[in-house]
């Protein structure tokens, strides 16, 4: 029997599965909100974190049945208590969607280290701290699913987003290790790697470092301008991503990473081809170091 969900009046087919409880970080906008909407439409229980009272009110307006929790993912010491309270009030969490994050844009030489620390605090340490709060619970129950939202920027790079790509590469690698460590306990871990979607990632949510070195004007200014002009007009539909996530968490054999979007497929496939060529071109040197 088909399971039909509905988002903003549009119907879509989702995988038929038992009802689950989802804990979604950054649930009041972007991917988090889209996944929350799809999950509620499919009959799941949604618990979403937000960073402010205003965001909590907004989430309750958009998703009245969702349970909003005030939490900034960089408040590392609070998450263990939040996980305990959430499960005491709502029962076991089945799926963690580690979605909270943001983008930083800036030429590496121009961008202060403090901006890199903040980027890693949110995108890496924040995601890992939330995962670590649920890992012992999932392990003891011998079930659970962690979806770490990375990016195609965790598998390819572009000029001007070094801190962002660095944070997503880090989370990508951590996710693969987490998957290996949790597999014996029946816990799934997948890194979700979206391409460009119609969220506010490249709009008001992006932190942009001011320009200061003229030598980079020719390289970087067209990239910044193109990204701003494209914001809101990307190919990727967040509602379709949300439907894909519901299909993912219903799978008994989910992949280590899931690319979403034609641009992600194009750019990552091209990077793999270049990597294979580089390996072959330098194969003799590579093998020369064995003693």
Secondary structure, 3 states (H helix, E strand, C coil): CCEEEEECCEEEEECCCCCCEEEECCCCCHHHHHHHHHHHHCCCEEEEEECCHHHHHHHHHHCCCCEEEECCCCCHHHHHHHHHHHHHHHCCCCEEEECCCCCEEECHHHCCHHHHHHHHHHHHHHHHHHHHHHHHHHHHHCCEEEEEECCHHHCCCCCCEHHHHHHHHHHHHHHHHHHHHHHCCCEEEEEEEECCECCCCCCCCCEECCCCCHHHHHHHHHHHHHHHHHCCCCCECHHHHHHHHHHHHCCCCCCCEEEECHHHHHHHHHHHHHHHHHHHHCHHHHHHCCC
